[in-house]
Amino acid sequence: MDTIKVGVLGATGAAGQRFVQLLDGHPWFEISALAASNSSAGNSYADACAWRVSSDMPAAVRDLEVLPVEPGFKADIVFSALPSSVAGPVEEAFAEAGYIVCSNASSHRMDSDVPLIIPEVNPQHLSLIPHQQRRRGWDKGYIIANPNCSTIHLVLALKPVQDAFGIERVMVTTMQALSGAGYPGVSSLDIVDNVVPYIGGEEEKVETEPLKLLGRFDGEGIEFADITISAQANRVATIDGHLEAVSVDLAQQAPIEDVMAALGEFRAEPQELGLPSAPERPIVVRPEPDRPQPRLDRMAERGMAAVVGRVRECPVFDVKFAVLGHNTIRGAAGASILNAELLVAKGYLGDWSTAADDKVRLSRALAAEMIQHARERAPEEVCGIVAGENGHFSRVYAARNVAENPSVTYEMDPQEQLRIFKEIDERSWDVAGIYHSHPASPAHPSPTDMRLAFYPSVVYFIVSLMQPDRPVVRAFRLDQERNNTEELELAILD
Ligand SMILES: NC(=O)c1ccc[n+]([C@@H]2O[C@H](COP(=O)([O-])OP(=O)(O)OC[C@H]3O[C@@H](n4cnc5c(N)ncnc54)[C@H](OP(=O)(O)O)[C@@H]3O)[C@@H](O)[C@H]2O)c1
């Protein structure tokens, strides 16, 4: 695949520099624009940026001119590392101008139509994107956000626990590193020989964002999880890595070994999809009594893991543990980049038929609908249309087969076809696929199928019931004019 051009807003700051570092040599993304405040704009990145990341500033960006944070530069995706005091309207302006905005800032995180995403936790919330675009009148651009740098690691650790045992209440005390306050951040005279038991706005974020992340997409919006969280945030004198002490009241009692197993075995969609920034183990469980520690553990899985340790019984709630994560990698830039990789892999960049690895991705539910339709009418062939929205297949429309001999071919009822096309159009979706069944033959296009292939840009799905207990769905690109049949790799996703 061609590399995708990306821009970074707030590129000179603590989170912005991490973006620049992590995007250097990225297999899918290439930095084409860097932007910051008016005091940096117009200078080269090397001159504008006091580089404070341990590796050298990537050579490819040194001479890039820093731009003001206004739409107009060549990029498909824009990563925002702007202070939340400025990010809100700027991110909206970019989305309105057609850019995909992956934001670190808190400005839009809790907007009801903005997906707040941790790819391992709630990838299905991306379905909010078309709602957001319709509501705001944006045809191409949209905003997705990653959570606060303490929320991410907490929720990564809570997700498998919630799935296995349910969660009713959580108490969390954070010990947050200095880089979380940006640069130059907290004055040395305030933090050396000290702990500051207050970080403005932080406790509210940690108490509310997990409820959205662990909530359920109900087809229109997010129904928040019914969990009560109490958070206390402290600034401590570490440089990177937020450590959190967590106690959890479970809905269903569980032995500590079972909780540890749920944490250690946790894998999710980014691992299955093999996203470039996905950690192999999203949760690393340390058995030692004195781990995790920021200095020793923050770079676990290249800084992309939540490191959990000291899992034990809690005399007040049920279970308690410590969790640590790198605040500018998994807590900021790495999180946004992983979100963008998920968008690409799931086809949210506009081309619904093929994603980053040229696979056609279809949800198991939609495949099951096609198979169910085929079984209901067998030995006749069935047919229908698959709608797509923003790069993914969203709905199957079954149509009536009015062919004279429906056991050997299909012909969609023209009136029904018109009605389906109209509905797809009204919803601002695309006609993304056409399916039909082969009740007794393999899932391979026949000469008749080629004759009926009037739409070279859609995906043709064929459902075979040749082995009734083992239905097969395959995907093809059929170009009638060039008499060309291309099988597409089909990934069925849960
Ligand atoms: N640091 C973390 O661990 C972390 C973690 C998660 C999320 N975040 C979020 O990421 C965002 C950035 O945080 P940070 O820690 O990187 O802050 P930072 O170090 O203060 O950097 C702020 C960046 O925004 C630019 N900027 C400031 N005011 C601007 C304006 N009026 N117009 C345009 N650009 C402006 C700055 O450019 P100049 O250099 O030109 O001033 C700089 O590039 C915040 O929303 C923060 O909450 C940070």
The ligand as a Gaussian input file, in Angstrom:
#p B3LYP/6-31G(d) Opt

LIG

0 1
 N        2.108000      14.950000      27.939000
 C        1.346000      13.879000      28.094000
 O        1.729000      12.895000      28.759000
 C       -0.008000      13.826000      27.483000
 C       -0.689000      12.628000      27.564000
 C       -1.968000      12.521000      27.002000
 C       -2.519000      13.620000      26.410000
 N       -1.853000      14.790000      26.366000
 C       -2.520000      15.919000      25.736000
 O       -1.782000      16.330000      24.583000
 C       -1.917000      17.729000      24.417000
 C       -0.535000      18.355000      24.389000
 O        0.101000      18.140000      25.635000
 P        1.663000      18.354000      25.828000
 O        1.964000      17.799000      27.150000
 O        2.398000      17.862000      24.642000
 O        1.721000      19.984000      25.858000
 P        2.959000      20.944000      25.520000
 O        4.243000      20.254000      25.762000
 O        2.679000      22.204000      26.256000
 O        2.825000      21.221000      23.932000
 C        1.789000      22.010000      23.387000
 C        1.911000      22.090000      21.878000
 O        0.809000      22.855000      21.367000
 C        1.285000      24.026000      20.694000
 N        0.425000      25.171000      21.035000
 C        0.284000      25.764000      22.247000
 N       -0.604000      26.790000      22.151000
 C       -0.996000      26.844000      20.864000
 C       -1.884000      27.688000      20.140000
 N       -2.552000      28.699000      20.725000
 N       -2.049000      27.462000      18.812000
 C       -1.387000      26.468000      18.206000
 N       -0.536000      25.626000      18.829000
 C       -0.350000      25.815000      20.149000
 C        2.683000      24.241000      21.198000
 O        3.400000      24.930000      20.200000
 P        4.623000      25.926000      20.573000
 O        5.812000      25.063000      20.888000
 O        4.807000      26.704000      19.319000
 O        4.170000      26.747000      21.745000
 C        3.158000      22.796000      21.372000
 O        3.497000      22.273000      20.112000
 C       -2.789000      18.237000      25.573000
 O       -4.124000      18.331000      25.153000
 C       -2.611000      17.165000      26.625000
 O       -3.697000      17.091000      27.508000
 C       -0.597000      14.921000      26.866000

